[in-house]
Amino acid sequence: MTQYRSETVSSVSDFIVFVQKNCEEDNILFRGQPSDEKLLPKIARLRLREHFRQTEKHMFQEFKRKAIPHLAFQPETDWDWLALAQHHGMATRLLDWTLNPLAALWFTVCSPPTRTKGGKQRCGVVWVFFPEKSDFIVPAADNPPFRVIGTRVFQPRHVAQRINAQAGWFTTHSFVVQKKHFVPLEQNKRYSAKLIKLRIPPREFEEMRYQLDRLNVNAASLFPDLDGLCRHITWEDSFLEDEKSNQALQRTPTSGVAEL
């Protein structure tokens, strides 16, 4: 199996240079992770109470049944329902990707670095994925996601404002019955050579977070709702664990501030 390429990027400007030099094709996908974990959908990372297929079916049916009062529209297909559940935090067979490389970088550095059991800070990563035309699947009512064999790439309909703001795409993963588990994308023979892993040193998280905010890549722009707005305002006026007070003061807003 051909191994994916791996590099280290230590600044937003270096990251942009990498993208400019290496990512000229259409539909190149990016995924930011605060730590170097396997490329597996969330449901594959849970300890399930029952067999995978039983659990997935039950969760999906419960979401469709109970989400209706909270919706402003009616999803048309199971692909729409699955994308909606994924973007609201439910564990599904989908894995999030984005066409926006800076959004992926923000998801990597938006919080302080995670730590190993020994207390050492862990590198973040941005995965760059170069799918080919044959890797894509067109979501359709007569081709439901639970019948798809293997791992495929698809563009969801914009069933949620966040999907649109984040230029969201997905990979949909299938459970390998014979092996009783999912295969991580980076270990998939079909895809491993189509990936590049960019390591982000933990010491650079704070500065990169600040630089991304100057480019208007932040919680407010990527989560265009009250949750995102409140998260961004809180960040502007407080310190995360890895932030120095002098750095935070530089990003304090200077306009629109009035006495209370």
BATORFI-278237 format. One line per field, with one value per residue: x, y negated, z of N, C-alpha, C in turn. Coordinates in steps of 0.001 Angstrom, whole numbers, padded with zeros to 6 digits, always signed. Example, Ala and Ser with C-alpha at 12.3 -4.5 7.8 and 13.67 -1.06 7.14 Angstrom:
2
nX = [+013190	+012850] $
nY = [+005690	+002250] $
nZ = [+007800	+007080] $
caX = [+012300	+013670] $
caY = [+004500	+001060] $
caZ = [+007800	+007140] $
cX = [+013200	+012900] $
cY = [+003300	-000030] $
cZ = [+007800	+007870] $
This chain:
260
nX = [+000841	+000595	+002051	+000705	+001734	+003560	+003890	+005181	+003671	+004055	+002936	+000299	+000763	+002640	+001017	-000890	+000779	+001491	-001024	-001489	+000527	+000103	-002573	-004326	-006305	-009859	-012339	-010755	-010363	-010427	-009580	-009657	-008107	-007804	-005972	-003800	-005594	-007179	-008732	-011751	-015314	-017523	-019257	-017826	-016013	-017167	-018229	-020490	-023790	-025197	-025046	-023410	-025026	-027644	-027642	-027027	-029265	-031345	-030618	-030761	-033455	-034685	-033750	-034958	-037609	-037876	-036770	-038347	-040107	-038234	-037404	-037214	-037842	-038550	-036543	-035586	-034503	-032851	-030172	-030168	-031263	-029259	-026995	-027899	-028220	-025545	-024339	-025452	-024310	-024790	-023665	-022635	-022168	-020778	-018034	-016674	-015658	-014138	-014247	-012857	-009750	-008742	-010785	-010604	-008088	-008683	-010429	-008558	-006890	-008531	-009013	-007119	-004112	-004463	-003507	-001163	-001347	+000807	+001054	+002172	+001962	+000012	+000449	-001575	-003500	-003973	-005713	-005325	-007125	-007318	-009571	-010649	-012624	-014078	-014447	-016556	-019998	-023394	-025829	-029003	-032521	-033152	-030843	-029860	-027860	-027145	-026829	-024615	-021588	-018349	-016108	-017104	-017275	-019227	-021202	-023225	-026674	-027498	-028653	-028432	-027480	-024905	-023511	-023351	-021880	-019478	-018574	-019149	-018428	-018684	-017282	-018644	-018774	-018505	-019478	-017380	-018362	-017174	-014803	-015731	-015531	-014816	-012743	-010039	-009641	-007054	-005815	-007010	-006768	-007601	-007526	-005291	-002978	-003933	-003909	-002599	-000893	-000784	+001092	+000550	+002356	+001973	+002791	+002260	-000426	-001802	-000889	-001595	-004342	-004985	-004105	-005808	-008243	-007904	-008223	-010868	-011752	-013302	-015209	-017633	-017931	-017890	-019841	-022661	-024707	-026480	-025084	-022471	-021820	-021870	-019846	-017631	-017586	-017117	-014554	-013123	-013023	-011776	-009284	-007906	-006529	-003940	-003228	-001518	-001690	-000847	-000985	-003703	-004722	-004098	-006022	-008345	-011440	-011772	-013732	-017199	-017641	-019265	-020115	-021569] $
nY = [+001198	-002179	-004781	-007695	-011111	-013229	-016282	-019175	-022131	-025427	-027957	-030263	-031552	-029842	-027638	-028587	-028983	-026333	-025317	-026859	-025919	-023183	-022510	-022849	-021650	-020975	-020481	-019550	-018312	-019156	-018454	-019305	-018407	-018403	-016707	-013962	-011705	-008654	-008522	-008184	-007762	-009253	-007406	-005084	-005400	-005071	-003255	-001002	-000041	+002041	+004282	+002845	+002271	+002500	+000506	-001825	-001969	-002311	-004775	-006518	-006337	-007293	-009928	-010958	-010744	-012365	-014837	-016430	-018541	-020534	-021479	-023667	-022974	-020170	-017424	-015729	-013253	-010264	-010855	-013631	-013692	-012300	-013939	-016206	-015239	-014610	-017175	-018282	-017001	-014279	-010889	-009400	-007533	-009265	-011407	-014549	-016970	-019780	-022269	-024509	-025449	-027086	-027034	-024372	-024455	-026178	-024567	-022809	-024340	-025803	-025370	-024891	-022853	-019283	-016787	-014150	-011119	-011402	-014108	-015597	-017961	-017529	-017268	-018975	-018211	-018727	-017197	-016605	-015861	-014227	-013373	-011286	-011358	-008975	-008379	-009717	-009970	-010342	-011656	-010198	-009443	-006852	-005531	-004927	-005971	-003847	-001625	-001872	-000598	-000307	-003174	-006424	-009689	-012605	-015486	-017298	-018443	-021825	-021623	-022715	-025765	-025903	-023969	-025171	-027529	-026431	-025219	-022496	-019043	-015440	-012257	-009049	-006153	-002605	+000206	+002920	+006021	+008584	+008068	+006756	+004036	+000536	-000688	-002810	-005827	-006562	-004140	-002792	-001050	-002130	-004855	-005816	-006802	-009149	-011103	-013742	-014513	-017208	-018314	-020216	-022067	-022103	-024388	-026438	-026901	-029058	-031479	-030957	-030742	-033374	-034716	-033596	-034626	-037286	-037038	-036702	-034144	-032280	-031354	-032740	-033209	-030650	-029270	-030392	-031413	-031956	-030449	-030258	-032996	-033719	-032079	-033166	-035837	-035346	-034231	-036464	-038049	-036719	-034402	-031551	-028391	-028140	-030700	-033816	-036798	-039233	-038688	-038191	-040707	-042108	-041317	-042388	-043832	-047062	-048660	-049594	-049427	-050255	-052194	-050572] $
nZ = [+000000	-000909	+000902	+002442	+001977	+004243	+005976	+007777	+008904	+009940	+010141	+009243	+006835	+005595	+005312	+003483	+001280	+000756	-000039	-002334	-004012	-004224	-004527	-006862	-008366	-008930	-006342	-004195	-000969	+002531	+005916	+009252	+012301	+015817	+016958	+016073	+014950	+013765	+010515	+010801	+010900	+013349	+014588	+014471	+016424	+018833	+021780	+021314	+022370	+021235	+018351	+015488	+013117	+014087	+016039	+014544	+012829	+014702	+015929	+013749	+012963	+015291	+015286	+012943	+013687	+015984	+015392	+013805	+014933	+015284	+012868	+010042	+007543	+005374	+005111	+002081	+001322	+002599	+002572	+002989	+005580	+006976	+006627	+007975	+010593	+011150	+011112	+013313	+015366	+015899	+016057	+013129	+010045	+008512	+007609	+008185	+005764	+004064	+001480	+001951	+002790	+004880	+006732	+007562	+008793	+010912	+012455	+013392	+015115	+016816	+019481	+022578	+022376	+022552	+025007	+025701	+027726	+029342	+029577	+027537	+024917	+021986	+018431	+016018	+013049	+009533	+007107	+003673	+000845	-002215	-004124	-006875	-009914	-010034	-007401	-006339	-005384	-006311	-004341	-003936	-003828	-004604	-004109	-001344	+001535	+003217	+001709	+000223	-000915	+000323	+000652	-000137	-001711	-001225	-002075	+000010	-000095	+000727	+003493	+005937	+007467	+008437	+006975	+004495	+005152	+005951	+003681	+003327	+002770	+002528	+003449	+003053	+004940	+004970	+006927	+007488	+007271	+007438	+008805	+010979	+011564	+010774	+008117	+008462	+006595	+005790	+005766	+003798	+000821	-001563	-001180	+000282	-001031	-001993	-000177	+001888	+004810	+006948	+009526	+012455	+014634	+018191	+019596	+017880	+017728	+019035	+017772	+015105	+015325	+015981	+013662	+011750	+012625	+011942	+009270	+009135	+009736	+011866	+014813	+014569	+011816	+010719	+012038	+011530	+013402	+016510	+018407	+017329	+017207	+019946	+020924	+019599	+020570	+023271	+023083	+022128	+024396	+026471	+027774	+026284	+027358	+026266	+025545	+025645	+027603	+026411	+023698	+023353	+023924	+021651	+019849	+020751	+020060	+018522	+017632	+017728	+020443	+023326	+026237	+029022] $
caX = [+000000	+001353	+001864	+000435	+002813	+003383	+004725	+004887	+003387	+004181	+002317	-000800	+001325	+003196	-000124	-001451	+001745	+001325	-002274	-001313	+001450	-000261	-004017	-004882	-007441	-011180	-012885	-009804	-011025	-009562	-010182	-008819	-008286	-006930	-004923	-003577	-006410	-007508	-009825	-012903	-016520	-017724	-019913	-016803	-015168	-017976	-018498	-021931	-024486	-025626	-024333	-023363	-026157	-028836	-027507	-027127	-030655	-032146	-030278	-031242	-034917	-035035	-033500	-035993	-038889	-037910	-036220	-039317	-040555	-037145	-036989	-037946	-038105	-038627	-035522	-036199	-033949	-032052	-028912	-030415	-031417	-027972	-026156	-028442	-027853	-024102	-023974	-025939	-023518	-025061	-022672	-023095	-021105	-020181	-016865	-016736	-014580	-014490	-013496	-012172	-008582	-008586	-011761	-010022	-007017	-009304	-010907	-007396	-006241	-009497	-008930	-005756	-003690	-004740	-002289	-001050	-001504	+001978	+000979	+002821	+001038	-000022	+000314	-002802	-003273	-004930	-005636	-005663	-007639	-007426	-010404	-010820	-014020	-014709	-014642	-017746	-021314	-024455	-026911	-030316	-033487	-033117	-029525	-029698	-026483	-026876	-026580	-023367	-020496	-017063	-016072	-017325	-017293	-020408	-021530	-024606	-027475	-027307	-029803	-028175	-026697	-023508	-022905	-023048	-020817	-018233	-018315	-019046	-018562	-018559	-017058	-019532	-017985	-019325	-019019	-016885	-018983	-016236	-013799	-016484	-015104	-014582	-011340	-009666	-009407	-005622	-005391	-007791	-005906	-008101	-007389	-004117	-002052	-004596	-003934	-001408	-001118	-000017	+001179	+000574	+002974	+001089	+003246	+001805	-001889	-002274	-000614	-002376	-005731	-005062	-003984	-007049	-009277	-007669	-008745	-012299	-012029	-013506	-016465	-018779	-018094	-018088	-021101	-023421	-025913	-026197	-024052	-021172	-021587	-021542	-018524	-016611	-017526	-016454	-013118	-012542	-012922	-011214	-008074	-007844	-005442	-002628	-003060	-000858	-002536	-000453	-001499	-005153	-005030	-003967	-007202	-009521	-012078	-011636	-014898	-018500	-017643	-019937	-020248	-022815] $
caY = [+000000	-003418	-005605	-009101	-012059	-013947	-017470	-020043	-023525	-026135	-029283	-030395	-031905	-028619	-026799	-029148	-028683	-024914	-025160	-027463	-025117	-021772	-022261	-023614	-020957	-021200	-019535	-019050	-018398	-019371	-018110	-019692	-017643	-018938	-015727	-013033	-010508	-007969	-009088	-007318	-008488	-009287	-006194	-004045	-005684	-004898	-001916	-000873	+000894	+003190	+004436	+001586	+002017	+002274	-000793	-002881	-002034	-002863	-006191	-007263	-006387	-008181	-011306	-011345	-010837	-013398	-016118	-017170	-019822	-021516	-021759	-024676	-022385	-018716	-016767	-014966	-011901	-009828	-011596	-014902	-013420	-011898	-015139	-017069	-014636	-014766	-018557	-018647	-016317	-012867	-009983	-008755	-006944	-010332	-012124	-015910	-017589	-021097	-022804	-025711	-025018	-027871	-026510	-023148	-024851	-026711	-023453	-022201	-025173	-026671	-025106	-024557	-021497	-018177	-016257	-012710	-010739	-011905	-015560	-016247	-018508	-016757	-017996	-018912	-017836	-019012	-016213	-017079	-014679	-014461	-012314	-011246	-011380	-007690	-008266	-010469	-009371	-011349	-011280	-010084	-008685	-005436	-005000	-005408	-005880	-002606	-000560	-002161	+000313	-000994	-004582	-007322	-011123	-013266	-016854	-017340	-019644	-022745	-021446	-023473	-026961	-025634	-023233	-026171	-028413	-025678	-024557	-021121	-017809	-014274	-010890	-008090	-004947	-001416	+001166	+004157	+007071	+009686	+007645	+006194	+002666	-000369	-000843	-004226	-006264	-006568	-002754	-002247	-000922	-002991	-006280	-006224	-007585	-010388	-011923	-014374	-014928	-018363	-018394	-021570	-021997	-022680	-025719	-027423	-027008	-030380	-032475	-030641	-031090	-034836	-035106	-033199	-035584	-038492	-036719	-036461	-032714	-032145	-030681	-033502	-033057	-029242	-028856	-031635	-031389	-032551	-029664	-030684	-034373	-033743	-031461	-034112	-036963	-034844	-034107	-037802	-038716	-035844	-033705	-030099	-027871	-028311	-032069	-034805	-037981	-040277	-038309	-038366	-042130	-042560	-040994	-042997	-044718	-048489	-049385	-049097	-049236	-051374	-052053	-049964] $
caZ = [+000000	-000970	+002084	+002205	+002246	+005500	+006112	+008912	+008563	+011213	+010110	+008291	+005529	+005010	+004942	+002254	+000210	+000434	-000790	-003654	-004812	-004321	-004549	-007978	-008970	-008340	-005357	-003208	+000324	+003689	+007204	+010377	+013535	+016862	+017252	+014965	+015122	+012521	+009729	+011003	+011297	+014791	+015097	+014564	+017588	+020040	+022325	+021091	+023253	+020444	+017088	+014749	+012225	+014901	+016691	+013546	+012389	+015788	+016086	+012588	+013039	+016395	+014857	+011988	+014379	+017016	+014940	+012992	+015510	+015298	+011506	+009285	+006238	+005407	+004289	+001001	+001210	+003746	+002512	+003664	+007005	+007537	+006670	+009020	+011877	+011319	+011414	+014642	+016378	+016121	+015478	+011907	+009221	+007721	+008092	+007653	+005008	+003572	+000346	+002435	+003563	+006101	+007697	+008126	+009709	+012129	+013265	+014032	+016139	+017494	+020925	+022977	+021992	+023470	+025630	+025910	+029128	+030056	+029669	+026402	+023936	+020751	+017167	+015261	+011649	+008471	+006034	+002330	+000151	-003654	-004714	-008322	-010345	-009725	-005954	-005945	-005541	-006344	-003425	-004575	-003030	-004972	-003778	+000030	+002046	+003943	+000744	-000487	-000578	+000315	+001044	-001259	-001427	-001790	-001702	+000495	-000317	+001842	+004373	+007156	+007173	+008763	+005869	+003479	+005635	+006066	+002402	+003798	+002005	+003403	+002987	+003710	+005171	+005185	+007923	+006866	+008072	+007670	+009787	+012095	+011882	+009660	+007736	+008400	+005218	+005489	+005601	+002693	-000349	-002641	-000898	+001057	-001853	-002386	+001025	+002456	+006195	+007377	+010987	+012995	+015970	+019213	+020006	+016892	+017720	+019443	+016738	+013905	+015663	+015906	+012261	+011068	+012991	+011139	+007945	+009360	+009861	+013301	+015154	+014084	+010364	+010364	+012661	+011395	+014221	+017820	+019082	+016823	+017621	+021374	+021088	+019135	+021503	+024478	+022789	+022025	+025684	+027498	+027359	+026291	+028181	+025644	+025070	+026500	+027712	+025471	+022380	+023361	+023892	+020269	+019075	+021347	+019073	+018833	+017117	+018153	+021884	+023990	+027677	+029476] $
cX = [+000875	+001021	+001565	+001659	+002525	+004376	+004336	+004718	+003312	+003611	+001184	-000259	+001943	+002091	-000729	-000530	+001624	+000085	-002118	-000463	+000920	-001735	-004708	-006117	-008754	-011475	-011816	-010410	-010007	-010324	-009208	-009156	-007322	-005833	-004897	-004293	-006721	-008696	-010998	-014116	-016761	-018329	-018917	-015909	-015911	-017986	-020018	-022543	-024891	-024737	-024451	-024627	-027444	-028806	-027674	-028574	-031530	-031884	-030870	-032760	-035383	-034836	-034603	-037336	-038967	-037427	-037243	-039777	-039501	-036742	-037868	-038291	-038134	-037519	-036168	-035733	-033212	-030670	-029054	-030509	-030070	-027029	-026597	-028069	-026369	-023742	-024548	-025342	-023817	-023980	-023276	-021906	-020424	-018964	-016840	-015465	-015052	-013664	-012632	-010967	-008400	-009600	-011214	-008920	-007592	-009807	-009752	-006939	-007221	-009511	-007475	-005391	-004117	-003416	-002333	-001271	-000339	+002034	+001624	+001772	+001156	-000146	-001122	-002471	-004355	-004691	-006064	-005966	-007884	-008260	-010454	-012310	-014757	-014990	-015940	-019014	-022345	-025570	-028256	-031219	-033440	-031755	-029174	-028292	-026153	-026664	-025271	-022269	-019173	-017193	-016204	-017400	-018582	-020568	-022978	-025351	-027314	-028531	-029619	-027264	-025208	-022803	-022492	-021868	-019467	-017834	-018167	-019265	-018431	-017904	-018037	-018822	-018906	-018644	-018604	-017339	-017987	-015221	-014425	-015974	-015027	-013088	-011021	-009284	-007930	-005042	-006143	-006927	-006313	-007704	-006069	-003150	-002649	-004662	-002572	-001769	-000190	-000054	+001295	+001156	+002095	+001499	+002744	+000297	-002354	-002085	-001448	-003851	-005949	-005014	-005233	-008181	-009126	-008144	-010245	-012647	-012103	-014859	-017676	-019004	-018394	-019341	-022016	-024773	-025533	-025131	-022663	-020829	-021159	-020168	-017428	-016477	-016811	-014954	-012442	-012252	-012427	-009995	-008298	-006594	-004061	-002351	-002416	-001696	-002148	-000943	-002997	-005534	-004961	-005236	-008475	-010153	-012002	-012805	-016169	-018576	-018259	-019987	-021581	-023423] $
cY = [-001246	-004294	-007042	-009950	-012814	-015108	-018225	-021470	-024311	-027539	-029293	-030707	-030687	-027674	-027282	-028861	-027221	-024707	-025711	-026582	-023711	-021492	-023083	-022958	-021326	-020120	-018830	-019306	-018489	-018983	-018476	-018887	-018176	-017977	-014692	-011715	-009896	-008634	-008120	-008153	-008333	-007999	-005047	-004229	-005504	-003442	-001740	+000177	+002175	+003305	+003154	+001327	+001766	+000879	-001931	-003067	-002698	-004365	-007020	-007403	-007323	-009645	-011777	-011555	-012050	-014766	-017005	-018484	-020919	-021981	-022828	-024173	-020871	-018131	-015820	-013518	-011536	-010480	-012944	-014707	-013104	-013089	-016073	-016533	-014809	-016186	-019047	-017751	-014853	-012020	-009265	-008111	-007987	-010934	-013479	-016303	-018962	-021442	-023995	-025312	-025790	-027456	-025245	-023480	-025403	-025582	-022727	-023003	-025974	-026488	-024812	-023129	-020462	-017628	-014735	-012402	-011229	-013416	-016305	-016736	-017755	-017676	-017909	-018509	-018440	-017969	-016875	-015851	-015036	-013352	-012424	-011168	-010107	-007509	-008920	-009662	-010484	-010904	-011265	-009208	-007201	-004790	-005449	-005162	-004543	-001409	-000759	-001230	-000436	-002434	-005449	-008773	-011703	-014676	-016901	-018549	-020533	-022729	-022160	-024638	-026717	-024891	-024203	-027030	-027713	-024978	-023056	-020051	-016660	-013110	-010017	-006750	-003761	-000469	+002455	+005332	+008168	+009343	+007027	+004823	+001839	-000415	-002336	-004626	-006197	-005156	-002056	-002226	-001853	-004446	-006709	-007101	-008917	-011380	-012546	-014798	-016083	-018443	-019858	-021508	-022675	-024086	-026821	-027650	-028435	-031412	-032222	-030969	-032597	-035296	-034738	-034162	-036879	-038291	-036422	-034978	-032425	-031486	-031406	-033311	-031619	-028641	-030083	-031582	-031953	-031773	-030113	-032097	-034445	-033130	-032439	-035287	-036542	-034739	-035477	-038418	-037817	-035135	-032201	-029662	-028165	-029744	-032959	-036075	-039054	-039963	-038559	-039846	-042684	-042297	-041561	-043946	-046172	-049299	-048786	-048845	-050453	-051131	-051435	-050816] $
cZ = [+000000	+000222	+001692	+002564	+003532	+005568	+007373	+008429	+009865	+011217	+009099	+006899	+004852	+004549	+003618	+001068	-000214	-000431	-002208	-004568	-005111	-004589	-005631	-008595	-008287	-007296	-004526	-001832	+001456	+004956	+008313	+011609	+014596	+017295	+016130	+015225	+013754	+011835	+009727	+011351	+012792	+015334	+015237	+015781	+018910	+020503	+022283	+022004	+022523	+019209	+016278	+013941	+012999	+015523	+015698	+013095	+013445	+015945	+014958	+012634	+014150	+016004	+013909	+012685	+015298	+016554	+014264	+013634	+015467	+013902	+010858	+007888	+006404	+004533	+003283	+000939	+002487	+003739	+003223	+005173	+007658	+007656	+007787	+010401	+012164	+011748	+012730	+015722	+016609	+015451	+014284	+011200	+008336	+008412	+007401	+006908	+004558	+002343	+000761	+003294	+004866	+007168	+008351	+009122	+011004	+013023	+013953	+015243	+016987	+019006	+021292	+022582	+023029	+023993	+025705	+027388	+029979	+030155	+028518	+025412	+022610	+019531	+016657	+013837	+010767	+007390	+004720	+001480	-001315	-004308	-006235	-008660	-009960	-008243	-005486	-006183	-005500	-005402	-004126	-003718	-003337	-004742	-002359	+000574	+002689	+003016	-000016	+000009	-000692	+000767	-000197	-000767	-001987	-001253	-001230	-000048	+000910	+002749	+005703	+006805	+007441	+007636	+004773	+003912	+005662	+004765	+002622	+002744	+002992	+002667	+003756	+003756	+005425	+006171	+007217	+007730	+008421	+008767	+011035	+012536	+010600	+009362	+007697	+006976	+004854	+005359	+004469	+001431	-001478	-002445	-000267	+000263	-002298	-001220	+001308	+003875	+006546	+008899	+011413	+014401	+017020	+019651	+019071	+016916	+018001	+018333	+015484	+014126	+015508	+014448	+011468	+011392	+012195	+009699	+007984	+009264	+011353	+013556	+014585	+012592	+009960	+010985	+012668	+012098	+015583	+018581	+018643	+017248	+019084	+021636	+020692	+020099	+022787	+024264	+022719	+023390	+026810	+026922	+027355	+027039	+027602	+025197	+026116	+026496	+026706	+024058	+022310	+023288	+022472	+019464	+019690	+020344	+019500	+018347	+017680	+019648	+022534	+025477	+028011	+030585] $
